[in-house]
Amino acid sequence: MRRASGSSARTARDSTPRSVPLRSLAMRSLSGIQPSGEAHIGNYLGAIRQHVEIEGIYFIADYHSMTSVRNAEERREHVHELVLDYLACGFDPTGSILYRQSDLPETAELAWMLSTVTPMGLLQRATSYKDKLAAGVPADHGLFAYPVLQAADILQFNPDIVPVGQDQKQHVEMTRDIATKFNQSYGREVFKLPEPQILESVAVVPGVDGRKMSKSYDNTLRMFWPEKKLRKAVMAIVTDSTPVEEPKDTKQTVFALWSLFADEAERKEMKARAAAGGLGYGDVKKELFARIMDHFGAMRTRREELAAKPGTVEDVLRSGAERARAIAEPIWAQARQAAGVGRVR
């Protein structure tokens, strides 16, 4: 599946959903997102918006979340909230497929089968594993074997391409290595070797403290927060102490966030205003809040409507799992047959 036309660096304001019927595509696009609570603006611009625009197979990676979340109710709530966010943002579950990873437990079986042919050295070279250890994340088997489960997520659908950011390219390359090892071990071409499709990078979305917007930093702006809470968070964005009458540095966090919701002409005008002096950071924050509310207004209303309909989320996930299973079942069967596990069919 091809990326949506145009640059992924388009502003939030001029983003228009486009899609191609999944059934008509010779290639399949696949991506997953971990459930870690209600999505924030960084999640929207970095992933959700693209998933809305491009039809494909998408999953809520609750198995993967088990490496960091150890509370069952918290995980279920995170899954529920994330699906509501996707639907509110315009995701069409009748075109694309959206399913919960654990609703296909055969994925875990396939991960075990793949793990038996995965060289230890391959996993030890995983950059993400090294980064997490360096950040103080406790080492466990789930964290170490994460790339094998990720390979199973991908290979069970035999996609031609996997759209990823540059930082995820290694995982797709590892998936190719694992698929090759399995095919060679059992003398059958069970799995395709998917190609990474590197997405044009979107500028890092800063949080209210200037660092990358992340739930782990507790510095997010969540587009579906109650209006008063969102306004308070916007007005708390960290700025320097430059007096109102002095020129302002547009590299400040508040300008970077504001620019995400402005077109090029508006950015030029804002830069001129900042350089001239007389522009207060508080004024920019108020404009940013207004633009966030304008951009997400219809989505906020839709989310409230969806949240008031019990069963909507589970209906979407159930249907998605059924459609995903129909695609994956023949590939699971080929892998079992090749490895000689399960009953002979």
Backbone hydrogen bonds, N-H to C=O, Kabsch-Sander energy under -0.5 kcal/mol:
donor,donor_aa,acceptor,acceptor_aa,energy
10,R,7,S,-1.5
12,A,260,L,-2.6
15,S,12,A,-1.0
24,S,21,P,-1.2
25,L,22,L,-1.6
31,S,57,I,-1.9
33,I,59,F,-2.0
36,S,34,Q,-0.9
36,S,37,G,-0.6
41,I,221,L,-2.4
44,Y,40,H,-2.2
45,L,41,I,-2.6
46,G,42,G,-2.3
47,A,43,N,-2.1
48,I,43,N,-2.0
49,R,44,Y,-2.8
51,H,47,A,-2.3
52,V,48,I,-2.1
53,E,49,R,-1.9
54,I,50,Q,-2.2
55,E,53,E,-0.6
57,I,29,S,-2.9
58,Y,56,G,-0.6
58,Y,97,I,-3.1
59,F,31,S,-1.5
60,I,99,Y,-2.6
61,A,33,I,-2.0
61,A,59,F,-0.8
62,D,60,I,-2.1
65,S,61,A,-1.4
66,M,62,D,-0.5
66,M,63,Y,-1.4
67,T,64,H,-1.7
68,S,65,S,-1.8
69,V,65,S,-3.2
70,R,68,S,-0.5
75,R,71,N,-2.1
76,R,72,A,-2.3
77,E,73,E,-2.4
78,H,74,E,-2.3
79,V,75,R,-2.3
80,H,76,R,-2.2
81,E,77,E,-2.7
82,L,78,H,-2.4
83,V,79,V,-2.2
84,L,80,H,-2.0
85,D,81,E,-2.2
86,Y,82,L,-2.3
87,L,83,V,-2.5
88,A,84,L,-2.7
89,C,85,D,-1.9
90,G,87,L,-1.4
91,F,86,Y,-2.3
95,G,92,D,-1.0
96,S,92,D,-1.9
97,I,56,G,-2.6
99,Y,58,Y,-1.9
101,Q,60,I,-2.5
103,D,100,R,-2.1
104,L,101,Q,-1.7
107,T,104,L,-2.4
108,A,105,P,-1.0
109,E,105,P,-1.2
110,L,106,E,-2.7
111,A,107,T,-2.1
112,W,108,A,-1.8
113,M,109,E,-2.2
114,L,110,L,-2.6
115,S,111,A,-2.2
116,T,112,W,-1.3
117,V,114,L,-1.5
118,T,114,L,-0.5
118,T,115,S,-0.6
122,L,119,P,-0.6
123,L,119,P,-1.2
124,Q,120,M,-2.4
125,R,121,G,-1.1
126,A,123,L,-1.5
130,K,126,A,-1.9
131,D,127,T,-2.6
132,K,128,S,-2.1
133,L,129,Y,-2.2
134,A,130,K,-2.4
135,A,131,D,-1.5
136,G,133,L,-1.6
137,V,132,K,-2.7
144,F,140,D,-2.2
145,A,141,H,-3.2
146,Y,143,L,-0.6
148,V,145,A,-1.4
149,L,145,A,-1.4
150,Q,146,Y,-2.2
151,A,147,P,-1.9
152,A,148,V,-2.1
153,D,149,L,-2.4
154,I,150,Q,-1.6
155,L,151,A,-3.3
156,Q,152,A,-1.8
157,F,154,I,-1.6
158,N,155,L,-1.0
161,I,28,R,-1.2
162,V,195,E,-2.2
164,V,197,Q,-2.2
168,Q,165,G,-1.9
169,K,166,Q,-1.2
171,H,168,Q,-0.7
172,V,168,Q,-1.2
173,E,169,K,-2.1
174,M,170,Q,-2.6
175,T,171,H,-2.0
176,R,172,V,-2.2
177,D,173,E,-2.0
178,I,174,M,-2.6
179,A,175,T,-2.7
180,T,176,R,-2.5
181,K,177,D,-2.2
182,F,178,I,-2.3
183,N,179,A,-2.7
184,Q,180,T,-2.5
185,S,181,K,-2.3
186,Y,182,F,-2.0
187,G,183,N,-0.8
188,R,183,N,-1.3
190,V,188,R,-1.7
195,E,160,D,-2.6
197,Q,162,V,-2.2
198,I,196,P,-0.7
199,L,164,V,-2.7
199,L,197,Q,-0.5
207,G,211,R,-4.0
208,V,219,N,-2.1
210,G,207,G,-1.9
213,M,205,V,-3.0
217,Y,214,S,-0.9
218,D,214,S,-0.6
218,D,215,K,-0.9
219,N,214,S,-1.3
223,M,221,L,-0.6
225,W,222,R,-1.9
230,L,226,P,-2.5
231,R,227,E,-2.7
232,K,228,K,-2.2
233,A,229,K,-2.0
234,V,230,L,-2.4
235,M,231,R,-2.6
236,A,232,K,-0.8
237,I,234,V,-1.7
238,V,208,V,-2.9
246,E,243,P,-1.2
248,K,274,A,-2.4
250,T,248,K,-0.7
252,Q,249,D,-1.8
255,F,252,Q,-0.8
256,A,252,Q,-1.9
257,L,253,T,-2.5
258,W,254,V,-2.2
259,S,255,F,-2.6
260,L,256,A,-0.6
260,L,257,L,-0.9
261,F,258,W,-1.8
262,A,259,S,-1.4
267,R,263,D,-2.1
268,K,264,E,-2.2
269,E,265,A,-2.1
270,M,266,E,-2.5
271,K,267,R,-2.4
272,A,268,K,-2.0
273,R,269,E,-2.2
274,A,270,M,-2.5
275,A,271,K,-2.2
276,A,272,A,-1.6
277,G,273,R,-0.8
277,G,274,A,-0.6
278,G,244,V,-1.7
280,G,278,G,-0.6
283,D,280,G,-0.5
284,V,280,G,-1.6
285,K,281,Y,-2.4
286,K,282,G,-2.1
287,E,283,D,-2.1
288,L,284,V,-2.7
289,F,285,K,-2.7
290,A,286,K,-2.1
291,R,287,E,-2.2
292,I,288,L,-2.4
293,M,289,F,-2.4
294,D,290,A,-2.0
295,H,291,R,-2.9
296,F,292,I,-2.5
297,G,293,M,-0.7
300,R,296,F,-2.9
301,T,297,G,-1.9
302,R,298,A,-2.3
303,R,299,M,-2.5
304,E,300,R,-1.9
305,E,301,T,-1.9
306,L,302,R,-2.6
307,A,303,R,-2.8
308,A,304,E,-1.0
309,K,306,L,-1.8
312,T,309,K,-1.9
315,D,311,G,-2.4
316,V,312,T,-2.1
317,L,313,V,-2.5
318,R,314,E,-2.6
319,S,315,D,-2.2
320,G,316,V,-2.4
321,A,317,L,-2.4
322,E,318,R,-1.9
323,R,319,S,-2.1
324,A,320,G,-2.7
325,R,321,A,-2.6
326,A,322,E,-1.7
327,I,323,R,-1.1
328,A,324,A,-2.3
329,E,325,R,-2.8
331,I,328,A,-0.8
332,W,328,A,-2.5
333,A,329,E,-2.6
334,Q,330,P,-1.9
335,A,331,I,-2.2
336,R,332,W,-2.5
337,Q,333,A,-2.6
338,A,334,Q,-2.5
339,A,335,A,-2.1
340,G,336,R,-1.5
341,V,336,R,-2.0
